[in-house]
Structures are given as structure tokens and as C-alpha cells.
Amino acid sequence: MRLFLILAIIAILNLPVMAIDNYTLENENRIQTLIDNIGTNILNKNKIDKRIIFTYDDKHKKKLLSTDKRLSKRQIIVYKDLYKSAQTDDEVAAMLSREISTVVKSYSGIWGGRLDSIQVTLGSKKFEIAADKRAVDYMVNANYNPLSLIIFINKTCPQKRSDRFSRHNLTSKRLARIYEYITYKYPEYLADNEFLNNKYYQNFLLTSIENRKKLKEKIKYNSTEEIDYE
């Protein structure tokens, strides 16, 4: 009898843990399914004939000090810290399109793409801008709103003081280039802008006033020169 009572108490005490484990598993399965569906849709709609898989990881993303293994495995790992900032399917598509743009690059170049993978890891500023533009194309082709890329980057990428000695562009410059690319190639999204009342997009408009003035001048005078964004 005493043994039965002890076992019953243990079972009762373990119930909350089991419930939490089941909830965690169900939640992770739901997120993984969403990422797989949106990611595969982007691959198919853009006719990307390279194998790329998607993995959700609820651990914190650690800064890699060596060549990013994702580029050799052609695997996109979506970390919880990044995923929780994607509040809509369009933002998830923005996140995945940008990562797909990076991984696709690893298939090109010599030595089975190893050289380009190293260049990607080193963070060439020109590559960064080109990858952002490809991500915009991927989103449009898969019927997602490319302005979501601006929203997602605006929420997740901090602004450094300077990029003079950095391998990466200032976030404000990246956003300005993306906005310019959409303005010229996909103006319909700005003409019928569904995000005008989105607080994150409004924040972008507020913090990009000077850069957008420069773009207006370029358009006004039909200039083909590259703008020196701030």
C-alpha cells in the first residue's frame, strides 16, 4: 500500500513536467511545419533547383568564429531568438528568403562553392546588398510582400556607429538599398502600401528621412549614380 502511494505521488508530481514537455514539442512542431511550408514555397516558386533544408532550433544562436557550417551543409537554421521577431508569414518569408539567398550563393563558384562560402562568411558589403536584393525577388516571386524584409531587418539588426572598418554595411544603408530596389523594380508595393500603419514600418520611415530624400533627388534628375547612403 505504501509503495502504491509513493508511486501515485511521483506520478502526480511528474504530470506538470509531462504537460510542459508535450506543449514544447507541439509548439516546436508547429513552428517547424510553418518554416518548412514557407521555405519550400519560396524554393519552388523561384525554381531553386538546389537542395536546402530548414531546421528550427530553440537554443540561442552563438557567434561563429569559423566558417559557417550551414553553407557547406546547405542548411538553414532558424534560431528561436530570431524567429520570435517574425510576427507574420510575410516576415517569416523575409527571414527565410534572406537566408536562402545566402545558401544559394554557396552552390556557385569554384571548389564546389567553398570559395564563395568563405566570402559569404567574411561578409562582403557588396555581397550583403546583392543578397538583400535577391531576397526581395524571392519574396515577390513567392507572393510575399517584400516590404516585410524592411520591417524584419529594422526589428532585428542593430545600428552600429560606423561601418568604416566593418565587413558589414550599416543597417540603415541596407534598408535604404532595399527600399531603393523596391522603388525601381516593384513600385506597386509602395503605391498600394499595406504597411503604412505598421509601427515598425513607420519607424523605418522616421529613421530614413535623409536617405529617402537622397533617393527622391536621384529619381528627380534621372541619375544613375550610386547614392552614398548614411
Buried (B, 14 or more C-beta within 10 A) or exposed (E): EEEEEEEEEEEEEEEEEEEEEEEEEEEBEEBBEBBBEBBBBBBEBBEBEEEBEBBBBBEEEEEEEEBBEBBEBBBBBBBBEBBEEBBBBBBBBBBBBBBBBBBBBBBEBEEEBBEBBBBBBEEBBEBBBBBBBBBBBBBBBBEBBBBBBBBBBBBBBEEEEEBEEEEBBBBBBBBBBBBBBBBEBBEEBBEEEEBEEBEBBEEBBEBBEEBBEBBEEBEEEEEEEEBEBE
